[in-house]
Amino acid sequence: MTVRAPRPERGAMNGEIVWLDRARAYGFVRPTDGGADMVFHVDGAGSVEADDLAVGMAVHFMVRHDALGPLAHRLAPGHLDDGP
């Protein structure tokens, strides 16, 4: 098996939570730009707890790549302003 080296983080993105398992503190977020759904895991070290999240909730997040592919992390409530 070949393990890919981690790639740099992608800038912040807006999205919506489409599936959530609070007991296991993970779920899927769908980027508003139409990209593929990404898995996220809430580890307690970030700005939100699993109990603070809900399906359909607007969030913004960073994207990191590991051996399994893209992962959403650093989730925070609300969409970022697209600017003027």
MODELLER restraints for C-alpha pairs under 7 A, 6 or more apart:
rsr = mdl.restraints
at = mdl.atoms
rsr.add(forms.Gaussian(group=physical.xy_distance, feature=features.Distance(at['CA:3:A'], at['CA:67:A']), mean=5.77, stdev=0.5))
rsr.add(forms.Gaussian(group=physical.xy_distance, feature=features.Distance(at['CA:4:A'], at['CA:67:A']), mean=5.21, stdev=0.5))
rsr.add(forms.Gaussian(group=physical.xy_distance, feature=features.Distance(at['CA:6:A'], at['CA:65:A']), mean=5.65, stdev=0.5))
rsr.add(forms.Gaussian(group=physical.xy_distance, feature=features.Distance(at['CA:6:A'], at['CA:66:A']), mean=4.94, stdev=0.5))
rsr.add(forms.Gaussian(group=physical.xy_distance, feature=features.Distance(at['CA:7:A'], at['CA:65:A']), mean=5.46, stdev=0.5))
rsr.add(forms.Gaussian(group=physical.xy_distance, feature=features.Distance(at['CA:8:A'], at['CA:64:A']), mean=6.65, stdev=0.5))
rsr.add(forms.Gaussian(group=physical.xy_distance, feature=features.Distance(at['CA:9:A'], at['CA:62:A']), mean=6.87, stdev=0.5))
rsr.add(forms.Gaussian(group=physical.xy_distance, feature=features.Distance(at['CA:9:A'], at['CA:63:A']), mean=5.52, stdev=0.5))
rsr.add(forms.Gaussian(group=physical.xy_distance, feature=features.Distance(at['CA:9:A'], at['CA:64:A']), mean=4.66, stdev=0.5))
rsr.add(forms.Gaussian(group=physical.xy_distance, feature=features.Distance(at['CA:10:A'], at['CA:62:A']), mean=6.21, stdev=0.5))
rsr.add(forms.Gaussian(group=physical.xy_distance, feature=features.Distance(at['CA:10:A'], at['CA:63:A']), mean=5.11, stdev=0.5))
rsr.add(forms.Gaussian(group=physical.xy_distance, feature=features.Distance(at['CA:10:A'], at['CA:64:A']), mean=6.52, stdev=0.5))
rsr.add(forms.Gaussian(group=physical.xy_distance, feature=features.Distance(at['CA:11:A'], at['CA:62:A']), mean=5.94, stdev=0.5))
rsr.add(forms.Gaussian(group=physical.xy_distance, feature=features.Distance(at['CA:12:A'], at['CA:60:A']), mean=6.57, stdev=0.5))
rsr.add(forms.Gaussian(group=physical.xy_distance, feature=features.Distance(at['CA:12:A'], at['CA:61:A']), mean=5.36, stdev=0.5))
rsr.add(forms.Gaussian(group=physical.xy_distance, feature=features.Distance(at['CA:12:A'], at['CA:62:A']), mean=4.64, stdev=0.5))
rsr.add(forms.Gaussian(group=physical.xy_distance, feature=features.Distance(at['CA:13:A'], at['CA:31:A']), mean=6.86, stdev=0.5))
rsr.add(forms.Gaussian(group=physical.xy_distance, feature=features.Distance(at['CA:13:A'], at['CA:60:A']), mean=5.38, stdev=0.5))
rsr.add(forms.Gaussian(group=physical.xy_distance, feature=features.Distance(at['CA:13:A'], at['CA:61:A']), mean=5.42, stdev=0.5))
rsr.add(forms.Gaussian(group=physical.xy_distance, feature=features.Distance(at['CA:13:A'], at['CA:62:A']), mean=6.23, stdev=0.5))
rsr.add(forms.Gaussian(group=physical.xy_distance, feature=features.Distance(at['CA:14:A'], at['CA:31:A']), mean=5.85, stdev=0.5))
rsr.add(forms.Gaussian(group=physical.xy_distance, feature=features.Distance(at['CA:14:A'], at['CA:32:A']), mean=5.76, stdev=0.5))
rsr.add(forms.Gaussian(group=physical.xy_distance, feature=features.Distance(at['CA:14:A'], at['CA:59:A']), mean=5.90, stdev=0.5))
rsr.add(forms.Gaussian(group=physical.xy_distance, feature=features.Distance(at['CA:14:A'], at['CA:60:A']), mean=4.26, stdev=0.5))
rsr.add(forms.Gaussian(group=physical.xy_distance, feature=features.Distance(at['CA:14:A'], at['CA:61:A']), mean=6.52, stdev=0.5))
rsr.add(forms.Gaussian(group=physical.xy_distance, feature=features.Distance(at['CA:14:A'], at['CA:79:A']), mean=5.29, stdev=0.5))
rsr.add(forms.Gaussian(group=physical.xy_distance, feature=features.Distance(at['CA:14:A'], at['CA:80:A']), mean=6.45, stdev=0.5))
rsr.add(forms.Gaussian(group=physical.xy_distance, feature=features.Distance(at['CA:15:A'], at['CA:29:A']), mean=6.19, stdev=0.5))
rsr.add(forms.Gaussian(group=physical.xy_distance, feature=features.Distance(at['CA:15:A'], at['CA:30:A']), mean=5.26, stdev=0.5))
rsr.add(forms.Gaussian(group=physical.xy_distance, feature=features.Distance(at['CA:15:A'], at['CA:31:A']), mean=4.03, stdev=0.5))
rsr.add(forms.Gaussian(group=physical.xy_distance, feature=features.Distance(at['CA:15:A'], at['CA:32:A']), mean=4.80, stdev=0.5))
rsr.add(forms.Gaussian(group=physical.xy_distance, feature=features.Distance(at['CA:15:A'], at['CA:58:A']), mean=5.91, stdev=0.5))
rsr.add(forms.Gaussian(group=physical.xy_distance, feature=features.Distance(at['CA:15:A'], at['CA:59:A']), mean=5.39, stdev=0.5))
rsr.add(forms.Gaussian(group=physical.xy_distance, feature=features.Distance(at['CA:15:A'], at['CA:60:A']), mean=5.89, stdev=0.5))
rsr.add(forms.Gaussian(group=physical.xy_distance, feature=features.Distance(at['CA:16:A'], at['CA:29:A']), mean=5.41, stdev=0.5))
rsr.add(forms.Gaussian(group=physical.xy_distance, feature=features.Distance(at['CA:16:A'], at['CA:30:A']), mean=5.30, stdev=0.5))
rsr.add(forms.Gaussian(group=physical.xy_distance, feature=features.Distance(at['CA:16:A'], at['CA:31:A']), mean=6.55, stdev=0.5))
rsr.add(forms.Gaussian(group=physical.xy_distance, feature=features.Distance(at['CA:16:A'], at['CA:56:A']), mean=5.72, stdev=0.5))
rsr.add(forms.Gaussian(group=physical.xy_distance, feature=features.Distance(at['CA:16:A'], at['CA:57:A']), mean=5.50, stdev=0.5))
rsr.add(forms.Gaussian(group=physical.xy_distance, feature=features.Distance(at['CA:16:A'], at['CA:58:A']), mean=4.62, stdev=0.5))
rsr.add(forms.Gaussian(group=physical.xy_distance, feature=features.Distance(at['CA:16:A'], at['CA:59:A']), mean=5.79, stdev=0.5))
rsr.add(forms.Gaussian(group=physical.xy_distance, feature=features.Distance(at['CA:17:A'], at['CA:28:A']), mean=5.96, stdev=0.5))
rsr.add(forms.Gaussian(group=physical.xy_distance, feature=features.Distance(at['CA:17:A'], at['CA:29:A']), mean=4.31, stdev=0.5))
rsr.add(forms.Gaussian(group=physical.xy_distance, feature=features.Distance(at['CA:17:A'], at['CA:30:A']), mean=6.32, stdev=0.5))
rsr.add(forms.Gaussian(group=physical.xy_distance, feature=features.Distance(at['CA:17:A'], at['CA:54:A']), mean=6.89, stdev=0.5))
rsr.add(forms.Gaussian(group=physical.xy_distance, feature=features.Distance(at['CA:17:A'], at['CA:55:A']), mean=5.01, stdev=0.5))
rsr.add(forms.Gaussian(group=physical.xy_distance, feature=features.Distance(at['CA:17:A'], at['CA:56:A']), mean=5.26, stdev=0.5))
rsr.add(forms.Gaussian(group=physical.xy_distance, feature=features.Distance(at['CA:17:A'], at['CA:57:A']), mean=5.53, stdev=0.5))
rsr.add(forms.Gaussian(group=physical.xy_distance, feature=features.Distance(at['CA:17:A'], at['CA:58:A']), mean=6.78, stdev=0.5))
rsr.add(forms.Gaussian(group=physical.xy_distance, feature=features.Distance(at['CA:18:A'], at['CA:28:A']), mean=5.73, stdev=0.5))
rsr.add(forms.Gaussian(group=physical.xy_distance, feature=features.Distance(at['CA:18:A'], at['CA:29:A']), mean=5.56, stdev=0.5))
rsr.add(forms.Gaussian(group=physical.xy_distance, feature=features.Distance(at['CA:18:A'], at['CA:30:A']), mean=6.45, stdev=0.5))
rsr.add(forms.Gaussian(group=physical.xy_distance, feature=features.Distance(at['CA:18:A'], at['CA:55:A']), mean=5.31, stdev=0.5))
rsr.add(forms.Gaussian(group=physical.xy_distance, feature=features.Distance(at['CA:18:A'], at['CA:56:A']), mean=6.00, stdev=0.5))
rsr.add(forms.Gaussian(group=physical.xy_distance, feature=features.Distance(at['CA:19:A'], at['CA:27:A']), mean=5.20, stdev=0.5))
rsr.add(forms.Gaussian(group=physical.xy_distance, feature=features.Distance(at['CA:19:A'], at['CA:28:A']), mean=5.15, stdev=0.5))
rsr.add(forms.Gaussian(group=physical.xy_distance, feature=features.Distance(at['CA:19:A'], at['CA:55:A']), mean=5.80, stdev=0.5))
rsr.add(forms.Gaussian(group=physical.xy_distance, feature=features.Distance(at['CA:20:A'], at['CA:26:A']), mean=6.06, stdev=0.5))
rsr.add(forms.Gaussian(group=physical.xy_distance, feature=features.Distance(at['CA:20:A'], at['CA:27:A']), mean=4.12, stdev=0.5))
rsr.add(forms.Gaussian(group=physical.xy_distance, feature=features.Distance(at['CA:20:A'], at['CA:28:A']), mean=6.53, stdev=0.5))
rsr.add(forms.Gaussian(group=physical.xy_distance, feature=features.Distance(at['CA:20:A'], at['CA:55:A']), mean=6.38, stdev=0.5))
rsr.add(forms.Gaussian(group=physical.xy_distance, feature=features.Distance(at['CA:21:A'], at['CA:27:A']), mean=5.84, stdev=0.5))
rsr.add(forms.Gaussian(group=physical.xy_distance, feature=features.Distance(at['CA:22:A'], at['CA:50:A']), mean=5.37, stdev=0.5))
rsr.add(forms.Gaussian(group=physical.xy_distance, feature=features.Distance(at['CA:22:A'], at['CA:51:A']), mean=6.43, stdev=0.5))
rsr.add(forms.Gaussian(group=physical.xy_distance, feature=features.Distance(at['CA:25:A'], at['CA:41:A']), mean=5.83, stdev=0.5))
rsr.add(forms.Gaussian(group=physical.xy_distance, feature=features.Distance(at['CA:25:A'], at['CA:42:A']), mean=5.28, stdev=0.5))
rsr.add(forms.Gaussian(group=physical.xy_distance, feature=features.Distance(at['CA:25:A'], at['CA:50:A']), mean=5.38, stdev=0.5))
rsr.add(forms.Gaussian(group=physical.xy_distance, feature=features.Distance(at['CA:26:A'], at['CA:40:A']), mean=5.52, stdev=0.5))
rsr.add(forms.Gaussian(group=physical.xy_distance, feature=features.Distance(at['CA:26:A'], at['CA:41:A']), mean=4.22, stdev=0.5))
rsr.add(forms.Gaussian(group=physical.xy_distance, feature=features.Distance(at['CA:26:A'], at['CA:42:A']), mean=5.98, stdev=0.5))
rsr.add(forms.Gaussian(group=physical.xy_distance, feature=features.Distance(at['CA:27:A'], at['CA:39:A']), mean=5.69, stdev=0.5))
rsr.add(forms.Gaussian(group=physical.xy_distance, feature=features.Distance(at['CA:27:A'], at['CA:40:A']), mean=5.51, stdev=0.5))
rsr.add(forms.Gaussian(group=physical.xy_distance, feature=features.Distance(at['CA:27:A'], at['CA:41:A']), mean=6.66, stdev=0.5))
rsr.add(forms.Gaussian(group=physical.xy_distance, feature=features.Distance(at['CA:28:A'], at['CA:37:A']), mean=6.16, stdev=0.5))
rsr.add(forms.Gaussian(group=physical.xy_distance, feature=features.Distance(at['CA:28:A'], at['CA:38:A']), mean=5.36, stdev=0.5))
rsr.add(forms.Gaussian(group=physical.xy_distance, feature=features.Distance(at['CA:28:A'], at['CA:39:A']), mean=4.43, stdev=0.5))
rsr.add(forms.Gaussian(group=physical.xy_distance, feature=features.Distance(at['CA:28:A'], at['CA:40:A']), mean=5.91, stdev=0.5))
rsr.add(forms.Gaussian(group=physical.xy_distance, feature=features.Distance(at['CA:29:A'], at['CA:37:A']), mean=5.50, stdev=0.5))
rsr.add(forms.Gaussian(group=physical.xy_distance, feature=features.Distance(at['CA:29:A'], at['CA:38:A']), mean=5.39, stdev=0.5))
rsr.add(forms.Gaussian(group=physical.xy_distance, feature=features.Distance(at['CA:29:A'], at['CA:39:A']), mean=6.42, stdev=0.5))
rsr.add(forms.Gaussian(group=physical.xy_distance, feature=features.Distance(at['CA:30:A'], at['CA:36:A']), mean=6.55, stdev=0.5))
rsr.add(forms.Gaussian(group=physical.xy_distance, feature=features.Distance(at['CA:30:A'], at['CA:37:A']), mean=4.41, stdev=0.5))
rsr.add(forms.Gaussian(group=physical.xy_distance, feature=features.Distance(at['CA:30:A'], at['CA:38:A']), mean=6.49, stdev=0.5))
rsr.add(forms.Gaussian(group=physical.xy_distance, feature=features.Distance(at['CA:31:A'], at['CA:37:A']), mean=6.67, stdev=0.5))
rsr.add(forms.Gaussian(group=physical.xy_distance, feature=features.Distance(at['CA:38:A'], at['CA:70:A']), mean=6.51, stdev=0.5))
rsr.add(forms.Gaussian(group=physical.xy_distance, feature=features.Distance(at['CA:38:A'], at['CA:71:A']), mean=5.68, stdev=0.5))
rsr.add(forms.Gaussian(group=physical.xy_distance, feature=features.Distance(at['CA:38:A'], at['CA:72:A']), mean=5.92, stdev=0.5))
rsr.add(forms.Gaussian(group=physical.xy_distance, feature=features.Distance(at['CA:39:A'], at['CA:71:A']), mean=5.46, stdev=0.5))
rsr.add(forms.Gaussian(group=physical.xy_distance, feature=features.Distance(at['CA:39:A'], at['CA:72:A']), mean=6.00, stdev=0.5))
rsr.add(forms.Gaussian(group=physical.xy_distance, feature=features.Distance(at['CA:40:A'], at['CA:71:A']), mean=5.89, stdev=0.5))
rsr.add(forms.Gaussian(group=physical.xy_distance, feature=features.Distance(at['CA:40:A'], at['CA:72:A']), mean=4.88, stdev=0.5))
rsr.add(forms.Gaussian(group=physical.xy_distance, feature=features.Distance(at['CA:40:A'], at['CA:73:A']), mean=5.86, stdev=0.5))
rsr.add(forms.Gaussian(group=physical.xy_distance, feature=features.Distance(at['CA:42:A'], at['CA:49:A']), mean=6.38, stdev=0.5))
rsr.add(forms.Gaussian(group=physical.xy_distance, feature=features.Distance(at['CA:42:A'], at['CA:50:A']), mean=6.09, stdev=0.5))
rsr.add(forms.Gaussian(group=physical.xy_distance, feature=features.Distance(at['CA:46:A'], at['CA:74:A']), mean=5.81, stdev=0.5))
rsr.add(forms.Gaussian(group=physical.xy_distance, feature=features.Distance(at['CA:47:A'], at['CA:74:A']), mean=6.97, stdev=0.5))
rsr.add(forms.Gaussian(group=physical.xy_distance, feature=features.Distance(at['CA:47:A'], at['CA:75:A']), mean=6.98, stdev=0.5))
rsr.add(forms.Gaussian(group=physical.xy_distance, feature=features.Distance(at['CA:47:A'], at['CA:76:A']), mean=6.09, stdev=0.5))
rsr.add(forms.Gaussian(group=physical.xy_distance, feature=features.Distance(at['CA:48:A'], at['CA:75:A']), mean=6.87, stdev=0.5))
rsr.add(forms.Gaussian(group=physical.xy_distance, feature=features.Distance(at['CA:48:A'], at['CA:76:A']), mean=6.26, stdev=0.5))
rsr.add(forms.Gaussian(group=physical.xy_distance, feature=features.Distance(at['CA:58:A'], at['CA:77:A']), mean=6.23, stdev=0.5))
rsr.add(forms.Gaussian(group=physical.xy_distance, feature=features.Distance(at['CA:58:A'], at['CA:78:A']), mean=4.94, stdev=0.5))
rsr.add(forms.Gaussian(group=physical.xy_distance, feature=features.Distance(at['CA:58:A'], at['CA:79:A']), mean=5.99, stdev=0.5))
rsr.add(forms.Gaussian(group=physical.xy_distance, feature=features.Distance(at['CA:59:A'], at['CA:75:A']), mean=6.40, stdev=0.5))
rsr.add(forms.Gaussian(group=physical.xy_distance, feature=features.Distance(at['CA:59:A'], at['CA:76:A']), mean=5.50, stdev=0.5))
rsr.add(forms.Gaussian(group=physical.xy_distance, feature=features.Distance(at['CA:59:A'], at['CA:77:A']), mean=4.44, stdev=0.5))
rsr.add(forms.Gaussian(group=physical.xy_distance, feature=features.Distance(at['CA:59:A'], at['CA:78:A']), mean=4.51, stdev=0.5))
rsr.add(forms.Gaussian(group=physical.xy_distance, feature=features.Distance(at['CA:59:A'], at['CA:79:A']), mean=5.40, stdev=0.5))
rsr.add(forms.Gaussian(group=physical.xy_distance, feature=features.Distance(at['CA:60:A'], at['CA:75:A']), mean=5.77, stdev=0.5))
rsr.add(forms.Gaussian(group=physical.xy_distance, feature=features.Distance(at['CA:60:A'], at['CA:76:A']), mean=5.51, stdev=0.5))
rsr.add(forms.Gaussian(group=physical.xy_distance, feature=features.Distance(at['CA:60:A'], at['CA:77:A']), mean=6.45, stdev=0.5))
rsr.add(forms.Gaussian(group=physical.xy_distance, feature=features.Distance(at['CA:60:A'], at['CA:78:A']), mean=6.19, stdev=0.5))
rsr.add(forms.Gaussian(group=physical.xy_distance, feature=features.Distance(at['CA:60:A'], at['CA:79:A']), mean=5.32, stdev=0.5))
rsr.add(forms.Gaussian(group=physical.xy_distance, feature=features.Distance(at['CA:60:A'], at['CA:80:A']), mean=6.38, stdev=0.5))
rsr.add(forms.Gaussian(group=physical.xy_distance, feature=features.Distance(at['CA:61:A'], at['CA:72:A']), mean=6.13, stdev=0.5))
rsr.add(forms.Gaussian(group=physical.xy_distance, feature=features.Distance(at['CA:61:A'], at['CA:73:A']), mean=5.78, stdev=0.5))
rsr.add(forms.Gaussian(group=physical.xy_distance, feature=features.Distance(at['CA:61:A'], at['CA:74:A']), mean=5.36, stdev=0.5))
rsr.add(forms.Gaussian(group=physical.xy_distance, feature=features.Distance(at['CA:61:A'], at['CA:75:A']), mean=4.49, stdev=0.5))
rsr.add(forms.Gaussian(group=physical.xy_distance, feature=features.Distance(at['CA:61:A'], at['CA:76:A']), mean=6.40, stdev=0.5))
rsr.add(forms.Gaussian(group=physical.xy_distance, feature=features.Distance(at['CA:62:A'], at['CA:72:A']), mean=5.74, stdev=0.5))
rsr.add(forms.Gaussian(group=physical.xy_distance, feature=features.Distance(at['CA:62:A'], at['CA:73:A']), mean=5.38, stdev=0.5))
rsr.add(forms.Gaussian(group=physical.xy_distance, feature=features.Distance(at['CA:62:A'], at['CA:74:A']), mean=5.90, stdev=0.5))
rsr.add(forms.Gaussian(group=physical.xy_distance, feature=features.Distance(at['CA:63:A'], at['CA:70:A']), mean=6.38, stdev=0.5))
rsr.add(forms.Gaussian(group=physical.xy_distance, feature=features.Distance(at['CA:63:A'], at['CA:71:A']), mean=5.59, stdev=0.5))
rsr.add(forms.Gaussian(group=physical.xy_distance, feature=features.Distance(at['CA:63:A'], at['CA:72:A']), mean=4.71, stdev=0.5))
rsr.add(forms.Gaussian(group=physical.xy_distance, feature=features.Distance(at['CA:63:A'], at['CA:73:A']), mean=6.16, stdev=0.5))
rsr.add(forms.Gaussian(group=physical.xy_distance, feature=features.Distance(at['CA:64:A'], at['CA:70:A']), mean=5.66, stdev=0.5))
rsr.add(forms.Gaussian(group=physical.xy_distance, feature=features.Distance(at['CA:64:A'], at['CA:71:A']), mean=5.26, stdev=0.5))
rsr.add(forms.Gaussian(group=physical.xy_distance, feature=features.Distance(at['CA:64:A'], at['CA:72:A']), mean=6.45, stdev=0.5))
rsr.add(forms.Gaussian(group=physical.xy_distance, feature=features.Distance(at['CA:65:A'], at['CA:71:A']), mean=5.95, stdev=0.5))
